[in-house]
Amino acid sequence: MSNFRICCPCNFGLESVLSGEVKRIEGQDITVTDGRVEFSGDENMLARANLWLRTAERVQIILGSFKAQTFTELFDNVEKLPLQDFIGKKDAFPVKGWSLNSQLHSIPDCQAIIKKAIVKKLSSIYGVNWFEETGAVHQIQFSILRDQVTIMLDTSGPSLHKRGYRRISNAAPIKETLAAGILDLARIYPDTQIYDPFCGSGTFLIEAAYKAKNIAPGIYRRFAAEKWSEIPQKVWKEERERAVSMVRRDITFRGIGSDIDSECVNLTLENAKKAGIPNSITATTADIRNFKLPDTRSIVVCNPPYGERLSDEKEVTELYRTMGKIFVPNENVSFYIISSLENFEEVFGRKADKRRKLYNGMVKCQLFSYLRKNK
């Protein structure tokens, strides 16, 4: 059985959340750096990580890491990697990546050099000079940071935020991985009651239901490495069966959404159905001004409009003032609000109990947490 060094990139600000997830699936030798978590595991851990990690963007095998300031150094070090352990004679091996603060800064040139090095190595192994690349895709990913090169193999395929349930979304959706990270910080339990008064396409509510019911977020999708001959099919079968067996079925969780846009409400309900949890979520058309605080222990989590256009600024400011008047923490309710508005607390009218820097796509935001107030 093989042992891999695995790398999972994530949203900046969610590294500690992802590290906690890796611990829960029993990943070993965990290290955390900006925007990524590394750990060790076997084939089953590789499949488990793809199925279970809620905040990881993808799961990659680290093939090697080395310093390179010239194309010759890059070529020679790539050629030394154990590429034949993963890439077969007919497999496809496209190359992509990025470089930052390094001597080798041309991405197209780095791609070409890495590709040539792989071809030379595999040619010597398989005794051919040309590769048809008609087999399973083995995406090569490289990163070069301050001249330190890391060569990885992507096992996920499409990014892990693509769970499979949100085929349709509203104009400003929050990524599933970011929503899952915020919900981890909010602490979702099997008996949680959660409200989202800006439900959009239902991402917060669905991710919360998945968390409460202990549904693996990747249970309904497929992964690139499932087509690889190097990982036995029984591994994927075992891990999927394990995931199904761990679902909590008799719980009292409720996800309650509302939105001023009736199309968003319909999207939430449609996506909840696609996610397999229609009975856990309800949604209605309603204006935030009519939102009533629940009188039972609950969590409010939302991604209100940011007002990125100057023309929206006055409207968004008024919206946030309205929220501040309604969202008053008490012994029953806590609030988690993500926003890019720099003076959010001033407009909202209350300092947050906790703040955390996050990125919603390329937009720099903060998560403002207002916790329950004990009597």
Salt bridges, closest charged atoms under 4 A:
GLU38 OE1 - ARG5 NE 3.78
GLU38 OE2 - ARG36 NH2 3.24
GLU57 OE1 - HIS161 ND1 3.99
GLU57 OE1 - LYS175 NZ 2.85
GLU79 OE2 - LYS120 NZ 3.86
ASP91 OD2 - HIS138 NE2 3.65
GLU133 OE2 - LYS115 NZ 2.99
ASP154 OD2 - ARG58 NH1 2.94
GLU176 OE2 - ARG166 NE 3.33
ASP184 OD2 - ARG24 NH2 3.12
ASP184 OD2 - LYS211 NZ 3.19
GLU207 OE2 - ARG163 NE 3.05
GLU226 OE1 - ARG222 NH1 2.87
GLU226 OE2 - ARG240 NH2 2.84
GLU230 OE1 - HIS138 NE2 3.19
GLU239 OE1 - ARG48 NE 2.98
GLU241 OE2 - LYS237 NZ 2.60
ASP287 OD2 - ARG289 NH2 3.01
ASP312 OD2 - ARG309 NH2 3.19
GLU331 OE2 - LYS375 NZ 3.61
GLU345 OE1 - ARG355 NH1 3.26
ASP353 OD1 - LYS373 NZ 2.92
